[in-house]
Structures are given as structure tokens and as C-alpha cells.
């Protein structure tokens, strides 16, 4: 699995919710492209690992985006959008 950034990036501070392993986490988008995003989440994401599937809910858009974690660092989570 590649964790390279694809497509033009846009910085953002939009609020979102990330559902992982049955729990929801309040986050904000640090940057986003058409294929992936980096988000910062408040609180601890227990038992989350690269490869885990999730759902991203953007507060300023209707609907949801299926995704999976590509990388977790101390301050950001990298997500790849599923097609």
C-alpha cells in the first residue's frame, strides 16, 4: 500500500467526524485532495491501525466518504478515499 500523496492538495480547517471501529471522533481536515486527506482528531484513537476502514463525514457537505487509514502519527491521520 502506497502512502504517497496524490493529486493537488488544498489546506483546510473544516470540521469533520471520523467513524472508526464503531466510535466517532471529532476532527478537522488539515489538507485534502481528490484521493486522500490528512485529519487531526481530538482525543485518543484507541485500537486504530493503518489499513483500518472508516467513514469520513464532512460538516459542510452532505453524505459520507468511505476511507481507510494509511498512516497514523502523533498529530495526524492520513486517509485514502475508497472508490
C-alpha positions in Angstrom: 0.0 0.0 0.0 1.5 3.3 -1.0 1.2 6.3 1.3 2.4 8.8 -1.3 0.3 12.0 -1.7 -1.8 12.0 -4.9 -3.3 15.0 -6.7 -3.3 18.7 -5.9 -3.7 19.4 -2.1 -5.8 22.1 -0.5 -5.3 23.2 3.0 -8.4 23.4 5.1 -9.7 23.8 8.6 -13.1 22.3 8.1 -14.7 20.2 10.8 -15.5 16.6 10.2 -16.3 13.4 12.1 -14.3 10.2 11.5 -16.0 6.9 12.3 -13.5 4.1 13.1 -14.1 0.7 14.8 -17.6 1.7 15.9 -16.7 5.0 17.5 -16.9 8.6 16.2 -14.1 11.1 16.6 -14.4 14.9 16.2 -11.7 16.0 13.7 -10.7 18.8 11.4 -9.2 18.5 7.9 -5.6 19.6 7.7 -5.4 19.1 3.9 -7.3 17.2 1.3 -7.1 16.1 -2.3 -9.5 14.2 -4.5 -8.0 10.8 -3.4 -6.8 11.4 0.2 -6.8 13.6 3.3 -4.9 14.3 6.5 -7.0 15.0 9.6 -6.3 16.0 13.1 -8.6 14.4 15.7 -9.2 15.4 19.3 -8.8 12.7 21.8 -7.2 9.3 21.6 -8.0 6.9 18.8 -7.8 3.5 20.5 -7.1 0.4 18.5 -6.8 2.2 15.2 -4.2 1.0 12.7 -3.1 1.6 9.1 -5.5 -0.4 6.9 -8.5 0.1 9.1 -11.6 1.1 7.3 -13.6 4.2 8.3 -16.2 6.8 7.2 -15.5 10.5 7.0 -18.4 12.9 7.5 -17.6 16.5 6.3 -19.7 19.0 8.2 -20.1 21.4 5.3 -21.1 18.7 2.8 -23.9 16.1 2.7 -23.1 12.5 2.6 -20.1 10.5 3.7 -16.8 9.2 2.3 -15.6 5.7 2.8 -11.9 5.6 3.5 -9.1 3.7 5.1 -6.1 4.7 7.3 -2.7 4.8 5.5 -0.7 6.4 8.3 -1.0 7.5 11.9 1.3 9.9 13.6 1.2 11.7 16.9 -0.7 14.7 15.4 -2.3 13.5 12.1 -4.1 10.6 10.5 -3.7 10.1 6.8 -6.7 8.7 5.0 -7.1 7.3 1.5 -10.6 7.5 0.0 -12.1 4.2 -1.2 -13.5 4.2 -4.8 
